[in-house]
Amino acid sequence: MQDVYNAWSKASELERWFLKKASHSNQEKKPIPQNEPLQTGYFYSWSWFLSEPVENGKVLQANGTNHFQFTFAGDCIVDVKLSEKLEYTQVELHMYNIPVDELSKEEIRLNCQSGWAFYLVNLKSIYEGGIDLRNKDERFNPMVNN
C-alpha cells in the first residue's frame, strides 16, 4: 500500500504513471525535492505529455498511508482512498464539486472520467508489470492515453 500511496504523493512517482512533469512546493511555496511526499497544505503544478495546460492545485489531506485529497480542475476535489483487499491494494477515486454548467459537464466531468479511467489502468500496469501505456510520441495528436 505504501508504494501506491507514494505513487500519488511523490513527484518522482507521479511522473512514472501519470505526468510528464510534477513540481511540488510547501506551504511557503518553496520547492520540495522530487522524492519528498506531498503533505497537507502543499501545492502542486502538473503537466502531461502532448498537452499544453498545466494543472495547479493544493493538497487538502495527506495522511501518509491511505488517504490523499487534492483540488483539481479549479475547485473540484479528488479524493483517493487506498485499502487492502486480500493481497491487493485497492484504489478508490472520487471527484466531486464539479460545476453543473454545460461546459463543465463536458470539459470536466466527461474528460476527467475518461482521463482518470485511463490513468488508473496505467497505475496498475506500471506497478504490477512495469509497462507504461502512455503515448509520449509528439507525432500523434493528443488522445486519452497521453
C-alpha positions as CSV (number, residue, x, y, z in Angstrom):
1,M,0.0,0.0,0.0
2,Q,2.9,2.4,0.7
3,D,4.1,2.1,-2.9
4,V,0.7,3.1,-4.2
5,Y,0.4,5.9,-1.7
6,N,3.8,7.2,-2.9
7,A,2.6,7.0,-6.5
8,W,0.1,9.7,-5.6
9,S,2.3,11.8,-3.3
10,K,5.8,12.0,-4.7
11,A,6.7,13.9,-7.9
12,S,9.1,11.2,-9.0
13,E,6.4,8.5,-8.7
14,L,3.7,10.6,-10.3
15,E,5.9,11.0,-13.4
16,R,6.2,7.2,-13.7
17,W,2.5,6.7,-14.4
18,F,0.5,9.9,-14.6
19,L,2.5,13.1,-15.5
20,K,5.2,14.4,-17.7
21,K,6.4,16.8,-15.0
22,A,5.4,17.3,-11.4
23,S,6.6,20.2,-9.4
24,H,5.7,20.5,-5.7
25,S,6.1,23.1,-3.1
26,N,5.5,23.5,0.7
27,Q,3.1,25.9,2.4
28,E,5.7,28.7,2.0
29,K,5.7,27.9,-1.8
30,K,9.3,26.7,-1.6
31,P,10.1,23.8,-3.9
32,I,10.4,20.4,-2.3
33,P,12.6,17.5,-3.7
34,Q,11.1,15.1,-6.2
35,N,11.2,12.2,-3.8
36,E,9.6,14.0,-0.8
37,P,5.9,13.3,-0.4
38,L,3.3,15.9,-0.6
39,Q,1.7,16.9,2.7
40,T,-1.5,18.6,3.7
41,G,-1.3,22.3,2.6
42,Y,1.4,21.7,0.0
43,F,1.0,22.9,-3.6
44,Y,1.5,21.2,-7.0
45,S,2.0,22.1,-10.6
46,W,1.4,19.2,-13.0
47,S,1.7,18.8,-16.8
48,W,1.1,15.8,-19.1
49,F,2.6,14.5,-22.3
50,L,1.3,16.1,-25.5
51,S,-0.9,18.5,-23.5
52,E,-0.3,22.2,-23.0
53,P,-2.4,23.0,-19.9
54,V,-0.7,23.0,-16.5
55,E,-2.8,22.0,-13.6
56,N,-2.1,23.9,-10.3
57,G,-3.7,22.9,-7.1
58,K,-3.4,22.2,-3.4
59,V,-3.2,19.1,-1.2
60,L,-6.2,19.1,1.2
61,Q,-5.4,15.9,3.0
62,A,-2.4,13.6,3.0
63,N,-2.2,11.1,5.9
64,G,1.0,9.3,4.6
65,T,-0.6,5.9,4.3
66,N,-4.1,5.5,2.7
67,H,-5.8,8.9,2.0
68,F,-4.8,11.6,-0.4
69,Q,-7.1,14.5,-1.3
70,F,-6.4,17.5,-3.6
71,T,-8.0,20.2,-5.6
72,F,-8.2,19.7,-9.3
73,A,-9.8,21.4,-12.3
74,G,-10.4,24.6,-10.4
75,D,-12.5,24.0,-7.2
76,C,-13.1,20.3,-7.8
77,I,-11.8,17.9,-5.2
78,V,-10.3,14.5,-5.9
79,D,-10.4,12.0,-3.1
80,V,-8.1,9.0,-3.3
81,K,-8.6,6.2,-0.7
82,L,-6.5,3.1,-0.5
83,S,-7.4,-0.2,1.2
84,E,-6.2,-3.8,1.3
85,K,-8.3,-6.4,-0.3
86,L,-6.8,-9.9,0.1
87,E,-3.2,-9.4,-1.0
88,Y,-4.0,-6.4,-3.2
89,T,-4.2,-2.6,-2.8
90,Q,-7.5,-1.2,-3.9
91,V,-7.6,2.4,-5.2
92,E,-10.9,4.3,-4.9
93,L,-11.1,7.7,-6.6
94,H,-13.9,10.1,-6.3
95,M,-14.0,13.5,-7.9
96,Y,-16.7,16.0,-6.7
97,N,-17.6,19.7,-6.6
98,I,-17.8,19.6,-10.4
99,P,-19.8,22.6,-11.6
100,V,-23.1,21.7,-13.3
101,D,-23.0,24.2,-16.2
102,E,-22.9,22.6,-19.7
103,L,-19.2,23.5,-20.4
104,S,-18.1,21.9,-17.1
105,K,-20.2,18.8,-17.7
106,E,-18.2,18.3,-20.9
107,E,-14.8,19.7,-20.1
108,I,-14.5,18.5,-16.6
109,R,-17.0,15.6,-15.9
110,L,-16.5,13.7,-19.2
111,N,-12.9,14.5,-19.9
112,C,-11.8,13.7,-16.3
113,Q,-13.9,10.5,-16.3
114,S,-12.1,9.1,-19.3
115,G,-8.7,10.5,-18.1
116,W,-9.0,9.0,-14.6
117,A,-10.1,5.7,-16.0
118,F,-7.0,5.5,-18.3
119,Y,-4.5,6.7,-15.7
120,L,-5.8,4.3,-13.1
121,V,-5.2,1.5,-15.6
122,N,-1.8,2.8,-16.2
123,L,-1.1,3.0,-12.5
124,K,-2.0,-0.7,-12.3
125,S,0.1,-1.5,-15.4
126,I,3.2,0.3,-14.1
127,Y,3.1,-1.1,-10.6
128,E,2.2,-4.7,-11.5
129,G,4.1,-5.2,-14.7
130,G,6.3,-2.1,-15.4
131,I,4.6,-1.3,-18.8
132,D,3.8,2.4,-19.4
133,L,0.7,2.7,-21.6
134,R,1.0,6.5,-22.1
135,N,1.6,7.9,-25.6
136,K,4.6,10.2,-25.5
137,D,5.3,10.4,-29.2
138,E,4.7,14.0,-30.4
139,R,4.0,12.9,-33.9
140,F,0.5,11.8,-32.7
141,N,-2.4,14.0,-31.8
142,P,-3.4,14.1,-28.2
143,M,-5.6,11.2,-27.2
144,V,-6.8,9.7,-23.9
145,N,-3.6,7.8,-23.3
146,N,-1.2,10.8,-23.1
